Amino acid sequence: GAEELLLHRARLRLCSVADAKMPAHNNKIANEHFKKDWHGVAGPCRVRTWFNQPGRKKSRRIAREKKAKAIFPRPVAGALRPIVRPMTQRYNFKTRLGRGFTLEELKVAGIPKKMAPTIGIAVDHRRRNRSEESLALNSKRLKAYKASLILFPRRTAKPKHGDSEAGELSMARQLKGKLMPITKVTKPLEMVAVTAEMKGFKAYQKLRTERMNVWQVGPRIKKAEEAEKKAEEDAKVAKMK
């Protein structure tokens, strides 16, 4: 009667509590930590807002304008930098702007190393040119920059050798965008007819053979030295007889 009804209700209550706490099947037991004071009632607020985004945007724009006025007539982008390739085999197929031009590149372009930083050219005395390609590319970049450069005299009344003329100075405009950006050169694909020799070439077998030749360099040298030494000993024995 009444006792069985109470017992049945207690069982239902236990089942409902167990179902609320325990996850279904073989899943992780919920153990959330929601006791941090995010809104800063008892301490510092943990919620980061970005309501001042329009004001910060305006501040950055004003700072850029002030910097452009301060460095006029120099380019806004800063000093000219070389085109280099990143390190390691994974990234060296790309190109990016480097720290500065090498002393060898400046020498080929005909620019003194002490004068280069004063005319807006970044210099890196630690970098070396490991290939003729990089040397030719960056020296060409320097020559193009030098050809379009308008050099203001330190004293307008007393211009020095190499300073631009008054007519060129009046034509000077400050460069707002990127300074000589990297242009991607796309080479057209060359279509080649497949020959019978190409079809008969076994690339995997060739790779295995060349890999074996590399492995056998040391043993083959050792074997040749031992054969030469044995021939000398046999010759000595023959003379003694």
C-alpha positions in Angstrom: 0.0 0.0 0.0 1.4 3.3 1.2 4.8 1.9 2.1 5.3 0.4 -1.4 4.2 3.7 -3.0 6.8 5.6 -0.9 9.5 3.1 -1.8 8.6 3.3 -5.5 8.9 7.1 -5.4 12.2 7.0 -3.6 13.6 4.6 -6.3 12.4 7.0 -9.0 14.1 10.0 -7.3 17.4 8.1 -7.0 17.2 7.1 -10.7 16.6 10.7 -11.7 19.5 12.0 -9.6 21.8 9.3 -11.0 20.8 10.1 -14.5 21.4 13.8 -14.0 24.9 13.3 -12.6 26.3 10.4 -14.6 26.8 10.6 -18.4 25.3 8.2 -20.9 27.2 5.0 -21.9 31.0 5.0 -21.4 31.5 8.8 -21.7 33.6 11.1 -19.5 32.2 12.0 -16.1 31.3 15.7 -16.2 33.5 17.7 -13.8 33.1 21.4 -14.9 34.7 24.2 -13.0 32.4 27.2 -13.2 33.5 28.9 -10.0 35.8 31.6 -11.6 34.7 35.1 -11.1 34.5 36.2 -14.7 32.6 39.5 -14.2 34.9 40.9 -11.5 32.5 40.9 -8.6 35.2 39.9 -6.0 38.4 40.6 -8.1 39.7 41.6 -11.5 37.3 41.2 -14.4 38.3 38.3 -16.7 36.1 39.3 -19.6 38.1 41.2 -22.3 36.1 43.6 -24.4 36.9 45.4 -27.6 34.5 48.4 -27.4 37.3 50.8 -28.2 38.1 49.3 -31.6 36.9 52.3 -33.6 39.0 54.7 -31.4 42.1 52.5 -31.7 41.7 52.4 -35.4 41.6 56.2 -35.6 44.7 56.4 -33.3 46.7 54.0 -35.5 45.7 56.1 -38.6 46.8 59.3 -37.0 50.1 57.7 -35.8 50.8 56.6 -39.4 50.1 60.1 -40.7 52.5 61.6 -38.1 55.2 59.1 -39.0 54.8 59.8 -42.7 55.2 63.6 -42.1 58.2 63.0 -39.8 60.1 61.0 -42.3 59.1 63.0 -45.4 60.3 62.6 -48.2 61.5 59.1 -47.4 59.2 56.1 -48.3 56.6 55.2 -45.6 57.5 51.5 -45.9 61.0 52.1 -44.6 64.4 51.0 -45.9 64.8 48.9 -49.1 65.3 45.2 -48.3 66.7 42.3 -50.4 64.8 39.3 -51.8 65.9 36.1 -50.1 64.8 32.5 -49.7 63.9 31.0 -46.3 66.0 28.3 -44.8 65.6 24.5 -45.0 64.3 22.4 -47.9 60.7 22.8 -46.7 60.5 26.6 -47.3 63.4 27.5 -49.7 61.1 27.4 -52.8 59.5 30.7 -51.5 60.9 34.2 -51.5 60.6 36.9 -48.9 62.2 40.2 -47.9 65.4 39.8 -45.9 67.1 41.8 -43.2 69.6 43.7 -45.4 71.9 43.6 -48.5 75.3 42.0 -48.3 78.5 43.9 -48.7 79.2 42.0 -52.0 75.8 43.1 -53.4 76.5 46.7 -52.5 79.9 46.5 -54.2 78.5 45.1 -57.4 75.8 47.9 -57.5 78.5 50.5 -56.8 77.1 51.8 -53.5 79.5 52.4 -50.6 78.6 50.4 -47.5 78.7 53.4 -45.2 76.6 55.5 -47.6 73.9 52.8 -48.0 72.1 53.3 -44.7 71.9 57.0 -45.2 70.0 56.7 -48.5 67.4 54.2 -47.3 69.1 50.8 -47.9 69.2 48.2 -45.2 72.6 46.5 -44.8 73.4 43.0 -43.3 77.1 42.4 -42.9 76.5 38.8 -41.7 74.6 37.4 -44.7 76.6 35.8 -47.5 75.8 35.2 -51.2 75.8 31.4 -51.7 74.8 31.6 -55.3 75.2 33.8 -58.4 71.5 34.0 -58.7 70.9 35.9 -55.5 73.9 38.2 -56.1 72.5 39.1 -59.6 68.9 39.5 -58.4 69.7 41.8 -55.5 72.4 43.9 -57.3 69.8 44.5 -60.0 67.3 45.5 -57.3 69.8 48.0 -55.9 70.6 49.5 -59.3 66.9 50.0 -60.1 66.4 51.7 -56.7 69.5 53.9 -57.3 68.2 54.9 -60.7 64.8 56.1 -59.3 66.4 57.7 -56.2 66.1 61.5 -55.6 68.8 62.4 -53.2 68.2 65.6 -51.2 71.3 67.7 -50.2 72.0 68.2 -46.5 72.4 71.9 -47.2 70.3 73.4 -50.0 72.8 76.2 -50.5 75.8 73.8 -50.8 74.8 70.6 -52.7 77.5 67.9 -52.9 78.5 65.5 -55.7 75.7 62.9 -56.2 72.9 65.1 -54.9 69.9 65.6 -57.2 69.2 68.8 -59.1 66.7 71.4 -58.1 64.3 70.3 -60.9 64.3 66.7 -59.6 63.8 67.8 -56.0 60.6 69.6 -57.0 59.3 66.4 -58.6 59.8 64.3 -55.5 56.8 62.6 -54.0 56.6 60.4 -50.9 55.9 56.7 -51.7 52.9 55.6 -49.6 52.7 51.9 -50.5 55.2 49.0 -50.5 58.7 49.8 -51.6 59.6 47.7 -54.6 57.4 44.7 -53.7 58.2 41.1 -54.8 56.6 40.3 -58.1 55.8 36.7 -58.7 57.1 35.4 -62.0 55.1 32.6 -63.5 57.0 30.5 -66.0 55.0 28.9 -68.8 54.8 25.2 -68.9 56.8 23.6 -71.7 55.0 20.7 -73.4 57.3 17.8 -74.3 56.4 14.8 -76.4 56.9 11.4 -74.6 59.5 9.3 -76.4 60.1 5.6 -76.3 63.3 6.2 -74.3 61.3 8.0 -71.6 58.7 5.1 -71.5 61.5 2.5 -71.1 63.3 4.4 -68.4 63.0 2.7 -65.0 63.2 5.5 -62.4 62.9 3.3 -59.3 65.7 1.0 -60.5 67.9 4.0 -61.3 67.4 5.5 -57.9 68.2 2.2 -56.1 71.4 1.8 -58.2 72.6 5.3 -57.5 71.8 4.9 -53.8 73.8 1.7 -53.7 76.7 3.4 -55.5 76.7 6.1 -52.8 76.7 3.5 -50.0 79.6 1.5 -51.7 82.0 4.5 -52.1 83.9 3.7 -48.9 84.0 -0.1 -49.2 85.1 0.1 -52.9 87.9 2.5 -52.0 89.0 0.2 -49.1 88.8 -2.8 -51.5 91.0 -1.1 -54.1 93.6 -0.1 -51.5 93.7 -3.7 -50.2 94.1 -5.1 -53.7 97.0 -2.6 -54.4 98.7 -3.5 -51.1 98.4 -7.2 -51.9 99.8 -6.7 -55.4 102.8 -4.9 -53.9 103.4 -7.8 -51.4 103.1 -10.4 -54.2 105.7 -8.4 -56.2 108.1 -8.4 -53.3 107.7 -12.1 -52.8 108.3 -12.8 -56.5 111.6 -10.7 -56.4 112.8 -12.7 -53.4 112.3 -16.0 -55.3 
